[in-house]
Amino acid sequence: MKIRVCFRIKGLAKNEDGNPCDAGMQISLGETDKPIDYDTLANNINKEKLLEFICMDGVVSADDLEIITPEEYDKEYDDNDED
């Protein structure tokens, strides 16, 4: 099973009219055979460190980052990319 951390960043993107809108992003932490409790994983993520890891620190604040479930990500942002 792939382990993904999915999140949205408020106001990072622009819609067709040029207005700010949310952007969805995800990172893969690899694969595991053991079950992972996503709520526990999500609640233990340091948002500041995550922003630093994706080189967005200084661009957006941790308050703009919201951890979402992989199901939410797939529903809202699915681009059919398997990577």
HELIX and SHEET records of a PDB file:
HELIX    1   1 TYR A   38  ASN A   43  1                                   6    
HELIX    2   2 LYS A   47  PHE A   53  1                                   7    
HELIX    3   3 ALA A   62  ASP A   64  5                                   3    
HELIX    4   4 PRO A   70  TYR A   77  1                                   8    
SHEET    1   A 3 PRO A  20  GLU A  31  0                                        
SHEET    2   A 3 LYS A   2  LYS A  14 -1                                        
SHEET    3   A 3 LEU A  65  ILE A  68 -1                                        
END                                                                             
